[in-house]
Amino acid sequence: DKFNVPISSNLSVSIADNKLVSFADDKQDNIYSYLLLSSELKGKIYKPAFYFDAKEKKAKTALNYVMLTHGWRNYLNTNSVTLSNAIYQPDSKATQYGKVVDKNYKAVKAHLLLFDPFSDEVLKFDTNNKGEFSFTIDQSKNLVLLAYTDDGKNLNIIKERFVQSSIHKNSYKANGKNKFSEFKPLDINKPLTKKVKEKVLSSNKLGIKLSGDNALDEVVVIGYGIQKRRALSGAVATVVEDNTISTLNIDNLGQLLQGRVAGVNITNNSGLSGSSSNILIRGANSISGNSQPLIIIDGIPFNQNSKAQGALYNLEPSAVENIHVLKGAAASSLYGSNGINGVIIITTKNQNFNRLYGSKSLNNKKFRNYTAQTFYRYSSLRTYNSKQFYAPVYESEELPKDRNDFRQTIYWNPVIQTDKNGEASFEYYNSDAITSFIITTEGVGFNGLIGRNETRYATKKLLNIDFKTPNYMALNDTIKLPLVITNDSDELINAKLKLELPKELKLLKRYDNATFSIEPNSHQILSITVLPIKKSKRTSIKVSVISNHYSDRINRDVTIVSPFFPTQASISGYKNDTYQFNVNNVVDRSFKAEFSIYTDIAGDVMDGIEGMIRKPYGCFEQVSSTTYPNILVLKYLKETGKSNPVIEKKALAFIKKGYKKLAAYETSKNGFEWYGHTPPHEVLSAYGLMEFMEMKEVYDKVSEPMIQRTIKYLMSRKNGKGGFKQHRGKYGFSAAPINVNNAYIVYALSESGIKMNIEDEYNFAYNEALKSNDSYRMALMACASMNLKKTENARIIMNKIKENIVTYGFQKLPVENTITRSYGNAKEIETAAFNILALLKEGNSEFMVRQGIEYILSKRTSGRFGSTQSTSMALKALIAYTKTQKQKILTQNSAVEIQINGTKIMTALKLNNDGKIVIENLEKYIKEGPQNIKVSFSDSEMTFPYLLNVEWDSTVPTSSSECKLELKTEIPDVIQSIGQNMRMNIFVKNKTNKPLPMATAIIGIPSGTSAQSWQLKEILEKNKADYYEIFDNYLVFYWKEFDASEVKVIQLDLKAEISGSYQAPASTVYLYYADDFK
């Protein structure tokens, strides 16, 4: 303490490169910000107490951003604890509570039936006298609850609280006992050989229909149930277990059985790699030519040749638990004539292969004499670990020859406890930097007194070398790397310099093995001139200095980019076709080409998402549209009973990241805005509400209070005249036209499923859309009509929608504006997608839907369908369409051939976890000039969506004459000294005499220079731009709107840091929602 008496205390210790640390004014801080923030960061922190204010909801995220942008590391995000190695397993069940009410929302005692749509399980139970019920629900379950009364009352089911635990403290009482409703598995010990008949209690009031066959036959259960192996005696010829399967490198189950099952012959009919096999069980040949065994997967028989082979071919070996092979009389006796060629019984790990999916559904769900409600639980079990700060561990006692560890934050420990003598010890590994460091120790004693201390030390190497490189280099730049060689000894050192360059860099002036002398306690500066000749995401420069007694070696990583104009050509389709396109002005060795076949919509969606995130996406709508398809694909996988851990993990990661960004855009007045500024934006808030409501079904971290605030904001915007009040922006152009916004808000609110009084708003928007004949607005209101059960209105407006499709086709539908004011391909795709969604909701225009889907697929470029909004809606339409289609069963001969300029490349079609097949490195078949492409599927009736994407760097910009913006960049003074500022002027002009929405400029920054953070902040404060972000070696500026003929001017002062001659990467400007015109 202050009297030098040792006391026990809790201390925090940080050790950092001394160049990193700069202290702020103490008067601005409270104890928390002073101890934990201001003392750690360079420069002045504006309102440092903000980051530790418990009332500030955004403080935690803001604190993370501040720390990262000042060179400090984030915490490690590792899951060392998994569900398989956890000592205590999490609860596997959760409890759903609810209530049954009548049409006046009064509680009613009712009978309940709980269905699992993907199994044969049904649970019957009753509510208590207050209409209350509860039941347990497993992970990743989708259950349907049906309620009815004996007197046929009109009912409704209200979802109430959801408890993530199997410990039930508040169970309702039924018959005087605590009771919970829970599924119990049906135990079938042997195959039934008698017909099963059961009396059905009749009721004239219970109007339930199970869609399927028109008549129900008497049920005969034979050998397709669960069978104990001992009951089969010698019928089981062999068994292949999971522990055998997991050790093998095989493509399909035919290969698995090859050579491991006595009496089973496997033949491959195709020369294609990865194709499937014919299976023949010895002694079971048929003169009819059909010698294929009966294949049963999870109790479902496949007794047709193509279906059986397709089932084996499509089933991943890793999903199999075990395989039983039956032959001879035992197979026939159990499975009848179908088993005459033998039987292969396969059990999967989740026992859910095509199991009962789509076999039952409920019609007339609402307010007849029963009601039904769907309950989802899709929250995968996860593990969480305490935060741990990165600290490397070097096991060798010798110093490494290479210095490549240049951490600026060396060590951080929030809790070091001293003993009664006031002492504590800790250890850490220093970085490889030759510099000074500062140890900052702060803490609180047991008596509550605060203390703080700084200790400085320096590392020293008698002979050392250092050099600085740009983070990014551009092709053909001339870069002079400054090498500083220091002699900290008291004697003259004669040394040699050795330089190791990667193949992507060319040395222009040789210094390799150069010999020189360095005076005691002095340094020399040398310059190494290099030329980047090949692009690279990451490569390394190694420099070493060697003398008789001392040596030093250092590595620096760099990225090499292209300064030329990125150009691409894409072809996409759904069926056999031929294509032509041209490739011109190609920079040498810049070609890249690949062909993708999308065998599952999940792969299609993930490609679209990755296509969007390859582009800058800085505002609320853009983040929303890159997040939304991830929600849709998870719902699709869940609702179809499919399991794809790879895509599920990737999608959940995108959702988690996207949700954090989206929540940060909520304004201080509730609702959302492009960049989180006030006032909020009505349409964006409605779009966000719709997305968050769907996100809740797959991600359990969505804030319910945030949803309620958004609902309250939207309801407060009703204008009492059938529309919504709308903030129009500075020029009245940052939002779409009022009638478009009204229609979209009504659609989004109806799609969210939240019960709100929007009757007047619906009627106003519906009549306006019908009168306009605008296909975009009519599609929105058609979807809203069906969501709100306005059957007659839906029929009327759907007839007009179909008339427009017949008259104009999907590519030329009459549209005034979309909510993003898009144009070109993006506008057409958005409109087509909403029309398809309306047709799918109606459900009786399959041919027209297929036309729309083929049109959308033909518009794909680089995995995307235009802008973020058009891509998001296109993917939503594709997922909705896929749900209506039967899964395609591939045969062993299924293949696709792509012919590029006369060269044929063929590949087998096979389903996989990625949902797509990719043929890479096709650039070797493409030459500059005209290209001729032909795509052919082996079965013209069994085709999949595909995309050929060709990218190259062009020496000439591919500017579009239809781009409504003009870009100019200039550096007036092209020669500057190190440390001085270099002025870069940026001009963006609206070429039209009308306002324009949402513009984006991507500005290439010359290597060897850096933008200054204080100036970027000032640009926003002075409203020179609405938002900016750093994207690789580019600065990206966003503007919500441009006035007619307006010119935006930004002046950047770039700091010159490394000598050389540089050319900035190519810059571009475009309207965000018309990015095909740049």
N, C-alpha and C positions, 0 to 999 in steps of 0.2 A: 504494500500500500504506500501512501505518500510518506510514511515514516520508515520505509524500507524494511518493514516487518513482513516476512513471507506469509502469504495467504493462499488458500485454495481458490480456484477461479475457473471460469469457462472462457476460453480464448478462441478467437478465429485467427488463422494465419494465412497470409497470401504471399507468394514469392513471384515476382514478375520482372521482366526485362525493364530496366530503368527508363528506357526511352518511351515506354508505354504509359507510365503513370504521371498524371498531372492533377493537382488538387484544386478543388473549387473553393469559392469563398465560403467560410464557415457560417456566415450569417444567413445563408440561404437554406441551411439544412436543419433538420431535427436529428436526434441521435441515430435513428434508423438509416436515413439516407446518407448521413455522414459516414457511418461505420461501413455500410454495405454497398453504397453506390458511388457517391461523389469522389471519395478517396481513391477509387479504382479506375476512373475514366479520365481521358484527356479533355481539356477545355471546360467550358461552363455548361452546367446542366440546367436547363430551364425548368423551374419548379421541381426540384429533385424530390421533394416530399410526396409528390403525386404518385410516384412509383411504389410507395409503401402505405398508401392510404387504403385501408380496408374497405372503404365505401366506394372506391373507384373500381368498377367492374373490368375495365380494360387495362388496369395497372399491371397485372401479371404478364399479359402478352406484350405490352409496351416495354416492360422491363427486359424481357427476353430479347426483343429487337434492339434495344439500346446497347445491351451488353455485346451482342453479336456484331453489331456494326462498328464497335470500337476495338475489334480484334480479339475479344475474349471468346473462349471456347464455350460451347453448350455442354450440357450434361450428356453422358453416354446414354443411349436408349437401347439397353440390352434386356432380353428376356431370358436370364440365366435359369430362372425357375419356370418350369413348364408343367402342364397338367399331368404329364407322365412321370415326372420326378418329384412333384410336390408332396410334402409329408402329409399335409391336410388337403383333402380334395374339396373343391367348392360344391355347394348344393347344386344338384342337377335339375331340380324342379323349381317352379315358381307358382304362385297362386294368383288366379284371376278372380276378382270379385265383380258382381253385377247385380242388376235388379230387373225384373219384368214388370212392365206397366201397361195400362190400357191406353186407348186413344186420347184420354184426358190426362195421361201421365200420372194416374193413381196406381199404387202398388197392387199387384194381383198374384195370387198363388197359382202356379202353373206347372204343367208337366214339361220336362226337358229331355231332349235327345241330343247327345254330343257325338258328332261324327268326325272321324279322321278321313279326309278325302283320299288319302294315299294308302289306306289299309282297309281291312275288313272289320275294324273295331267300331262299335257303337255302344255308348253308355246311356242308360236310362236312369233319371233321377228327378226329383221335384224340388221346387223352391220351398222356403219356409212360408209362414202365413203373411209375412211382409213382402213377399216376392223376391227375397234375397237369395242368392246362390253363390257358390264358389267352386272352383275346380282347379286341380293342378295341371300344369302344362310343361312338357319337356322342352329342352333346347331345340331350336329350329323347327318348331311345330306350327302347323296351320290347321286349326280346328274350326268346325262349323257347329254352332249351337242353334237348335230349333226349339221353340217354345209354343205350347198350345194349351188350351183349357177344354174341359169336357163340354162347356156350353158354347164354344166357338167364338170367344170374344176377339175383337181386334186388339192385337198386342204389339208391344215394342220392347226391344232388349236394350238396356242401358249399360254401357261399359263403365265400371267404376275403377277403384284402385287396383294396381298390379304390384304384387309383392315379390321381389326377387329372392325367395327363400323357400326351403321346404319345411321350415319351422312355422307352424300356423298358430298364431296366438289369438286371432279374432275370428275363428270359424263360426259359421252360423249354426244354430241349433235346429235339428229336425227330429221329430219324435222324442224330444227331451234329451237328445244326446248330441255331443259335438260330432259333426260328420263332415268328411271331405270326399268329394267325388273324384275318382281316379280310375284311369283305364287299367284293366287287368288283362294280360295276354290270354288268348284262347289256346288251350293246350290240346292238341290233336295227337294221340298216341299211336294210332294206326289208321290205315286207309279204310274208309267206310265203303262197304260193298252193297249196301241197301239204299234204296231211295229214302230221302229224308222228307217227311211231310210234317208241317206244323200248322196248327190252326191259327188263323189271323183274326184278331178282334176287329169287327167292322165298325165303322163310324161314318155317318152321313155328313159329318161336319168337318172332318179332317181332310183338307184338300191338298195332299202332298203328292207330287209326281217325281219319280226318278226317271230322268231321260235315259233312253237306251232302246232296247227292243220294245216293239209294240206290245208283246205279250210275254208274261213270265212263265217259263217252263218249270216243271218240277225239278228240284235240285238233285243231281246225282253226283256225289263226291267219290271219285275213285282214287287213282294213285297220285293225284297232284297236290297232296297236302304234305304235312311234316311227317317224316317217317323215321322211327328209331331203327338204327342199323341192325340191331340184333334180331328185329322182326323179319329181316330180309334173308336170314341164314346165309346161304352161299351165293345169293344173287349179286352181291357186290363183288365185282371182279377186282377192283383196285380203288384206292383212294389217294388223291393228291391233296396235301394239306398246305395251308398258308405258309408255314415255315419253310417248305420246299420252294413254293412259288416265288417268295421274296428274294431268294438267292440267285434267281436265274435272269439272264438278259435275253428276254424274248419279246416279240412284237405282238403275238396273238396266242389264243388258247390252243390252236392247232399245233403250234410249235411246242407248247407245253406238254401235250400228250405224246408227241413223237418219241418213240423209244422207251417210254416209261410205263406203258400200259400193254400188257400181254394181249395179243389178239387184235390190236387196233392198228390199222394201217393209215398213214398220213401221206397224201400226195399234194404237190403244189401244181396247180394248173396254169400258172402265169409266170412269166419271167420277170415281172415287175418286183422291185424291191419293196418288201413290206406287205405283199399281198397275202391273202388268207389261203386256207387249205381245204381239200376234200377229206372227209373222215369216213373210214369204212371199218366196221367191226366184223372180224373174220367169222365165217359161218353164217352170215346173215345177208348174203347176196340175193338180189331179186332179179328174176328174168324180165320184169317189167321195166327195168332200167333205174328204178328208184331204190337205191341201196343206202340212202342216208339215214343215220340213226335219228331217233326222236331226241330233241334237245329241250331240257326243262331248266329254266333259269328262275330261281326263287318261286317255284311253283307254277310258272307260266310256260305252257308247251309251245314249241316252235316246230311244226311238223312239215313245213314246206321247204324244199331245197334252198331256195334263195333266202327265205326268212331265217332258216336255221343257220346257214353260213353267215348271213349278215349279222345275226345276233352274236355269234362267236367272234366275228371280225370286229364289231363295234365295242365289245366288252373289254375294258382294260384288264390285263392280267393282275395288276396290283389291287384291283377291287374284289378279287375272288378269295373267299374263305376256304372252300374245298371243292373237289370234284369227285363224283362217284360214277363209275361206269358199270352198267348192268347189261347182261346179254343172255341169250338163250330163253328157256321157258320161263324163267323168273321174270324177265322183262315183259314177256307177252302176258303172263298172268296178272301182273300188276297194272299194265297200261294198255291191254287189249291189242288190237291189230296195229295201233300206232307204234307199239314197241317191238314189232316183229324184226326190225333191223337193229335192235339194241337201243339202249337209252343212255344218254349222258346227262347226269344231274349236277347242276352247278348251283352253289350257294354263295351269294355275294356277302360282303361284310356288313352292308346295311340292309340286305334282304329287301331291296326296293327297286330292282331293275324292271322298268316299265310296269311296276306293280300297281294295278288298279287305277292308274292315272287316267282321268277323264271317264271313268266307268260309271260315275254317278254325279248328278248335279241336281240342284233344286230350282224349280220354276216358281214364278209368282211369289217372290220372297216377302213382299210387304203387304200387310193389312188385308189379308183375306180372312182366314180363321186360324192362322198361325203366323209366326214370324221367324226369321233366321238371321243370325249375326255371325260374322267370321272373326275369329280371334287369332292373331299372329303372335308368335314369340320368336324373333330371329335375332338373338344376341349371343354370338358365339362366346364360349368361355375364354377368358383371357387371364393372364397373370401380370402382376405389377411388382416392380422392384423399387427399392429406395434409390434416390438419385446418387450417382457416383461420378466424380470428376475424373476426366481422363488424365492418367499419369502412366507413362511408359515404364516398363521394367526391363533393364538391361542385365542379363545374367552373367555376361562375361566380365571378368575383373580387369581386362585390358581395355584401353580406350580404342574405339573403332577407328579405322583408318580414314573412313569417309565421314565428313560432317554434313549431315542432312536433316538434323533435328533442329528446327528454328522456331520452336514454340515461343510465343511471347508471354503466355501465362504458364508459369512453371509448376506451380503447386497451389492448391486451395483446399483448406480443411475448415469447415464451419465450427467444429467442436474439438478443441484440445483442452483437456482438463489437467490442471496442475495439481500436485500433491500438497500436503500441508506445509512443505518447504517452499512452495511457489515454483516448483520445477516440473517440466514435462519434456519429453524427447519425441522427435519424429524424424523421418528420413524421406528423401526424394531424390530424383535424378535430374540433374541440370540439363539445359539444352546445350547444343553444340556452338551457340553463338559466343564470339569473343567480345564481351561487352560487360557493362555493370548491371547489377540486379538490385532490387529493393525488396526487403522482407517487411511486410506490414503486419503488425500484431495488434489486435484490438480485442477487448473483452470486458467482462463484468466479474468482479470479485464476489465472494460469498456474502460480503457486506453490502452489495449493491453499488459499489463505486465503479466508475468507468475508467478504463485505462487504454493507452495507445502508445505504440513505439514503432520507430522505423530503423531498420538496420540495412546498410548498403554493403555490397561486396562486388568484386569483379573477377571475371575469369581471365586467364592469361595463358597464352601459348607463345613460347619464345620466337617461333617462326609460324606465322599464320597468313592466310590469304582469304579475301572476301571479294565478292562481286555482286552486282545488282542486275536483274533482268526485268523486262516488262512482263506483266502477267500474260499478255497476249502479244504475239508477233503476227504480222501479215506477210503473205507471200511477196517476195521481191523487195521487202524493206531492207535497208542497209543499217545495221545496228552495231554501234560501238559499245561493247560491254566494258565498263570500267573495272579493272582488277587492281585491288589495293593489297600489296604484299608488305607485311610489317615484321620488322626485326626488333623484338623486345629484349634481346640479350645485350650484354656489354661487349660483344666482339663482332667483328666483321663476318658476314655470312656470304659465301658464294653458293648460289642455288640455281636450280634448273626449273623451268616452267613446263608443265605438261598439260595439254588440252585434249579432252575427249568429247567430240561433238557427235550428236545423233545423225542418222542418215538424212533427217529432214532439214539439216542446216549445212550450209557450205561456208568454209573459212575463206575469207577474201585476202587476208594478210597473215602469213604464217608466223607463229610464235612458238610452235611446238619444239620442245627441248632447248628453248632459248636459255642461254646462260647469262647471269648478271650478278652483281655484287650489291649488298645492302649494308649501309653503315650501321653501327650500333645505335639502338634506340631511335630508329628512323623508319621511314616507309617509302616505297616506290609505287607509282601509279602507272599501270600499263593499260593499253586499250586493245581489245580483241574485236575485230570487225567480222560479222557473220551475215549471211544471206539466207533467209528461209526459202526453201525450194519445194516443200511438200507439206500439205496440211496434216495436222496431228492434234488429237484431243489432249494428249499428254506425252511429253518427251522430256529428256533430262540432259543438262549440260554438266560435265564434270571437269573440274580444274584442280590440279595439284602442284605443289611446290616442294622440291626435295633438295636437301643439302646433306653433308656428310653425317651430321648428328641430329638433324631435325627434319620433319616433314609435316605437311598439312594437305588435306584434300577436301573439297567441298562440292556438293551437288545442288543444283537448282532446277526445279521443274518449270516448264513453259508450255503454253498452248499456241499452236500455229493455225491461223484462220486465213480465209481467202478474202482479198479486197475486191474481187470481181462481183458480177451481178448473178445472184442465185436464180437459176431457171429450172423449170420442170415441165414434163409432159406426162399426162396420165391417160390411160384407157381403162374403162370399167364397164362391167355388164353382168349378165345373168345367164346367157346362153351362148351357143356356138356362133361365132361372128368373126369378121375380118376388120382390120383397122389400118389407117395410115396417118402418120404425122411426120414432121420435120424436126431435125436437130441441127442447129446452126451456131456458128461463132463460139465453138467449144474451146475452153482453156484445156491445155494438155493435161491428161491424167485426172480429170475432174469428174468423169462419168461414174454414176452409181445407178444400178437398176435391179429391181426385184419384183417378183410376181407372187401375189397372195391370193389364196382361195379360202373363202370363209365358210367352213363346214358347220359352224354354229353361230347363232346370233351373238353369243357372249364374246367370241373372238372379234366379231364385227364391231361391237360396241367398244371394247377395249382399244381397238385400233383407232376408232374415231376419237376417243378421249386422248390418247397419246398424240394424235395429230393436232388436237387443239392445244395441248400444253407445250408443244414445240414452238408455239407462237406466243408473243406477249399477251397476257390476259390480266389486266390490272383493275377492272371495275367490278361492281357487284354482279351485273348481268353476266359478264364473261366468266367470273369465278363460278357463278350459279350454273351456267350452261356446261362447264367442264366437270361439275360435281354431279349434276342431276342424272346423267346416264348411268353413273355408278350405282345410284339408288335403284334405277329401273332394272339393271342387270341382276342385282341381288334379289330383287322381288321376283324376277323371271325365274331364276334358279330355284328359289324357294317354292314358288307356285307350281312349277312343273316337276318338283321332286328330284331335280338333278343335283348332283354334288360335284363341285369343281373347286377344291381348296385353293388352287393357284390363283384363279381369277377372283375368288371371294376375298382372299387376303389382299390382293392388289386393289380391288374396288374399295374395301373397307379403309385401306390406307389413304386413298384419294378422298373418301368421304370425310375422314377425320381431319385431314389437312384442310379440305375445302370448308368444312363447317367452322373451323376456327377463323378463317379469313372472312367468311360470310357474316358471322356474328359481330365481327369488328366493324362492319358497315352499318350497324344499327345506329340511328341518329339519337341525339339527346332528346328529341321530341317524339320518340318511338318511330316505327316504320324504318324503311331503308332508302338509301340514295346511292347514286353511282359510286361515290367515294366516301360515304359516311358523313357528308356535310348536311346542314339544314338548309332549306326545308326538305322533309322526306319526299320520296317519289311514289305516287300511288300505284302505278303499274308494277314497278320493281317490288314494292311491298307485297302486292298480291301474288306475284310470281314467287317471291321468297316464301310466303305462307304456304302455297301449294307444295313447294319443294320440301319445306320443313315437315309438313304433315306426312308426306311419303317417307321422308328420311327417318321419322320416328319408328317406322316399322322395321328398319334394319340397323338403326344406330341409336342406342339408348341414352346418349348424352345430349340430345336436343333439349333445349331449355323450354319448359312449359310456360313459365312466366313471359319469356320473350314472345312466344306464340300468342299469348293472351294480349300482350301489349300491341302486337301487330294487328290483331283482330279489332281491338278497341280503336286503333288509329284509322283503319279502313272504314269502320262504321261511322267514325266522326267526319269522314269526308263525303258522306252522302249529302247531296245538295237540296234534297226535298222536291226535286223536279224530275226524278227518274234517272239522274246521272250522278257523277262524282265530281267534287271540286278537284281542280288539277293545277299543279304548279307548272308553268309553261317555260321557265328558264328566262335568261336575259333577253333572248331574241324570239322567245315563243317557239323555239324549235328544238329544245333538248328533250321534248316529249313528242310522241306521235300525235296525230289529230285526235280531238276530243272523242269523236264517235268510235275510233279504233280502241282508244284506252277504255272507254266505258264497256265495250264488248269484251275486251280481254279481262278486265277486272271481274266481271260477272262470270266468265268462263273459269277463271282461276279459283274464285270462291266456291263455285259449284264442284269443281274437280277436287278441291281439298276435302270435301265431305263434311265440313263444319256446318251445322244448322244455324243459318242467319236469315234475318228478314230482308231479303233483297228482291221481293216480288215486283215492286215498282221499277227497280233498276233493270230487272230481267225483261219486263214487258217493254220498257223504253228501248233498250238495246236490241231486242228481238225485232220490233217493228221497224226500227231504223235500218238494221241489217237486211231485212227482207225487202225493203223499199230500194236499197242501194244496189242490189244485185252484185255486191262485192263478195267474191268467193272466199276471201280471208275472213271477213266479219261473219258471213253466213256460216262458215264451218265452225267458228268459235261458238256461235249461238246455237247451232245444231247440237254440238257436244253439251253445252249448258242445258239445252232443253231435255236431252236424254238423261243427264245427271239429275235434273230436278223433276223427272217423270212427267214432263209436258209432252205427252205422246202425240197429240194432234198437231201441235206446233212443230214438233220434230218432223212429222211426216210431210208437212207443207214445205218447210225450208229444205229438207233433204231432196225433194223433187226439183227445186230450183238449183240446188248444188249439182245434181246429176245432169240437168239440162246444160249447165255451163261446161261440165266435163265433156259431154258429147259434142258440144259446139266448138269449144276451144282446145280441147285436150289439156293434159295436166301442165304442159309447159307454157301455155298462154292464157291462163285463167285471168279474168278481169279482177284486178286488185288496185286499190288506190294507194294504200300504205299498210305496212306491218308495224308492230309496236317498236321495232328497232329502226324504222325508216330505211330498211335495206332496199337494195335494187340489184338487178342482174340475176345471177344464179341463186344468190342467197334468198332473194325475195320470192323467186319461183319455187325453191325447195321448201321454204317455210310454209307457203300457201298449200303446196301439194301435200305436205305432211299433215296439216290440220284437216284437209279434205279426206285423206285416208283414214285418220283417226275417227272422223265423223262416220264414214262408211262402215268402218269396223264396229263401231258402237251400234249402228243400225242392224248390221248383220245379215243382209240379203243381197249384197252386190259384189260377189266374189270376183267376177271377171273384171269389173271396174277397179277393184282394189289391186288386183294383180297388175293391171296397167300402170297404176300409180307407183307401185313398188318397183317395177322395172324402170320407170322413169327416174325415180330417186337414185336407184343403184347406178344408173348411167351417168350420174352427176358427181360421183365420188372423185376426189382429187387428194392424193397424199393421205388417204385414210379419212379425210374430212368431207363434209357436205356443205361447203361454203363457210359462212361465219359460225361463231359459237352458237348463236340462237338457232340458225337453220340446221346445224349439225345435231344439236340436242333434240330438236323436234323430229328430225329425220330418224334418229336412232329410236326415239319413242315410238314412232310409227312402225319401224321395222320390228321392234320387240312385240308390239301389240299384234302385228300380222303373224309373227312366228308362233304366238300362242294359239292361233287358230289352225295351224298346220300340223299334220302328223309328222313325226320324226322320220327322216329318210333313212332307210336301211341300205347300207352299202354292201355290194357283193364283192367277191374276191377279184373281179375283173374291172372294178370301177377305177377309172383313171382320167387324167386330163393331159392334153398335149398343147403346148404353146410353140408356135412356129415364128421365129424372129429372122426376118430377111433370109428365109430358106433353111435355117437350122432348126431342127425339131428337138424339143426337150419334153420328155414325158415323165410323169410321176403318178404313183398310185394315190388314190383318194382314201384317206383313213381318218377317222375321228380321233381327236386327242384333247388333252386338257386345255390347250391354248385356244381351241375353237377355230384354228386356221392352219393352213399349210403354206409355208413360205419357200420359194425357190430363189436363192440369192445369187449374186455374182453374175448377173446376166449382162453386165455392161460389155463383156468381151464380144458379144454378138451384135453390138450396136456401133455403127460408124456414123460420122457426120454426113448429113444429107437426109433424103426421104427414108422412112422406115415402113416396112410392111409386116404386120402382125396378124396372126390367125390363132384363135383359141377354139379348141375342139374337145368336148367331153366324149368319153367312150359310149355313154348312154345319153342321148339327147333329151331324154325324159328325166334324167337324174343329174341336174346341173346345180351349181352353187354360185353365189356372187363372187366376183374376182376383181382384182385391181393390178394393173401393171404400172409401176411408177418409175419414171426415169428422171434423174436429177443431174444437172451439170452446172458448172460456172461458165458464164458467157462474158465475152469481152465487150458486148454491146447491151445496154439496158433494154429490157422488154417492157418499156412503159406502155400503158394502155391509153389510147386516145379518149376513152370514155371516163378516165379518172377525172374527177371534178376538182382536184387539188393540184397545186404546182409546188415543187420543192426546190430550194436552192441553198447550198451550203458554201461557205467561203472562209479562208484564213488569209486575211490581207497581208500580214507580215509573216512570211514563210520561214524566216531565219530568226531563231532566238537562242539565248544562252541558257545553260542549265540553271534551274531555279527561278527563271523568269516566267511570266504568264503569257500565253499565246491566245489571242482573241479569235474565237470561232463564231461566225454569224450564221444564224439559221433563219430562213424565210419560208413560211408556208402560206400560200395564197389560195383563197376560194376563187376559182376561175368563173364561177357563175354569178348571176345577179339574184340568186335566191339563197336563203340560209341553208346551212348544211349541218347534219348531226354528227356526233361521235367520230372524231378524226384521230388518227394515230400516225406519229412520225417516229421512225426508227433511225437514229442518227449514229453512224459509225464514228468512233473516236480513234484518232491516230495512236498507234503504239508509241511508247516512250513519253506519253503525256497522261494526265489524270484530271478528271473533273473534281471540283472542290465542293464538299458537302454543304458548306455554308451558303454557297451561291445557289445550289439546287433548292435549298430550303427557301431562299429569298425569291426564287422564281415562282414558287407556289404562293408565298405571302403577297407578292405583287400581282397575282392572277395572270402571270404570263402563260401559265399552263395550269390545268386542273389537277394533274397527277403526273408523276414520273416514276420509273423504275429502271434498274440497271439489269440488262439482259446480255450476258456474255460481255463482248467488247462494244456494246451499244448502250446509248441512252435512249429510252423510250418515253416520249411525251404524249399525253392524252389531252384532248379538248372535248368538252361535252357538246359544243356547238360553235359554228362559224357564222358570222353575219354575212350578208351579201357582199361579195367582192372584198371581204376583209383579208388583211395580211397580218399574220402573227409573226412577231420578231423575237428571237431569243439570242442573247449574247452570252456565250460561255467563255470564261477565262480558264484555259487549260494550262496546268502547270507542267513545264518542260522538265523531265526528270532524268532521261537517259539520252546520250548523244546518238544521232543517227539521222537517216533520211526516211521518212515514213509516208505512207498513203493510207488514209482512213478506209475501212471497209465500206462498201457501197451502202448508201442511205436510201430510205424509201418512205413514201407517205401514201396513205389511202384512207378511205372511209372504212371504219372497222367492220361495218355490216355490208360492205361491198368489196371484200378484199381480193376478188378476182380482177379488179381494176386498180392497178398500182401506178 
